[in-house]
Amino acid sequence: MANKKNPRVHVTLPKEEYEMLCLEAKKKHMSVSSILRMLAIVHVEEEEDKWLAIKAEAAEERWIAGGRKTYTHEEVCKSFGIKSNIPKNR
């Protein structure tokens, strides 16, 4: 069963890539795991940026085509599949 508090991923790397990671870790005085964690986070953030750009382009195309020009905070959060951080009773 997966550890939900501190999820872990196991990877098998080709020898050359592993050696490169070891050199990078040694150079930065970090563990190989920390280097891989950092690389994974950067990659996920880049993918998220691409996804957000696609959503923004689609919204802009709808706006140019004469669609709705404004959205409520709740509608934006729902379209992105995220939870609103603004209390409903203000």
C-alpha positions in Angstrom: 0.0 0.0 0.0 1.3 3.5 -0.9 2.4 5.8 1.8 0.1 8.8 1.3 2.0 11.1 3.7 5.3 10.7 1.9 4.7 9.1 -1.5 7.7 7.4 -3.0 8.6 6.3 -6.5 11.1 3.7 -7.5 13.0 4.0 -10.8 15.5 2.0 -12.7 17.9 4.0 -14.7 20.5 3.1 -17.4 24.0 3.0 -15.9 25.1 6.1 -17.8 22.3 8.3 -16.5 22.7 7.0 -13.0 26.4 7.9 -13.1 25.6 11.4 -14.4 23.2 11.8 -11.5 25.8 10.7 -9.0 28.3 13.2 -10.4 25.7 16.0 -10.2 24.8 15.0 -6.7 28.4 15.0 -5.6 29.1 18.4 -7.3 26.1 19.9 -5.5 26.7 18.1 -2.2 23.2 16.5 -2.4 21.9 13.0 -2.5 20.9 11.3 -5.8 17.4 11.1 -4.5 17.3 14.9 -3.9 18.6 15.6 -7.4 15.9 13.3 -8.9 13.2 14.9 -6.7 14.3 18.3 -7.9 14.2 17.2 -11.5 10.8 15.6 -11.2 9.3 18.7 -9.6 10.7 21.0 -12.3 9.3 18.7 -15.0 5.9 18.6 -13.4 5.8 22.4 -13.1 6.8 22.7 -16.8 4.0 20.3 -17.7 1.6 22.3 -15.6 2.7 25.5 -17.3 2.0 23.9 -20.7 -1.5 22.8 -19.5 -2.3 26.3 -18.2 -1.1 27.9 -21.4 -3.5 25.6 -23.4 -6.4 26.5 -21.1 -5.6 30.3 -21.5 -5.4 30.0 -25.3 -8.7 28.3 -25.4 -10.3 31.0 -23.2 -8.8 33.7 -25.3 -10.2 32.1 -28.5 -13.7 31.9 -26.9 -13.4 35.6 -25.9 -12.3 36.6 -29.4 -15.2 34.5 -30.9 -17.7 36.5 -28.8 -18.1 34.1 -25.9 -18.6 35.2 -22.3 -16.1 37.9 -21.3 -16.0 37.4 -17.6 -16.0 34.4 -15.3 -16.7 34.1 -11.6 -13.9 32.9 -9.3 -15.9 29.7 -8.7 -16.2 29.0 -12.5 -12.5 29.4 -13.0 -11.6 27.1 -10.1 -14.1 24.5 -11.4 -12.7 24.6 -15.0 -9.2 24.1 -13.6 -10.4 21.3 -11.2 -9.0 23.2 -8.2 -10.6 24.2 -4.9 -11.3 27.8 -4.3 -9.4 29.4 -1.4 -11.9 32.3 -1.1 -14.6 31.7 1.6 -18.2 31.7 0.1 -19.7 33.8 2.9 -18.0 37.2 2.5 
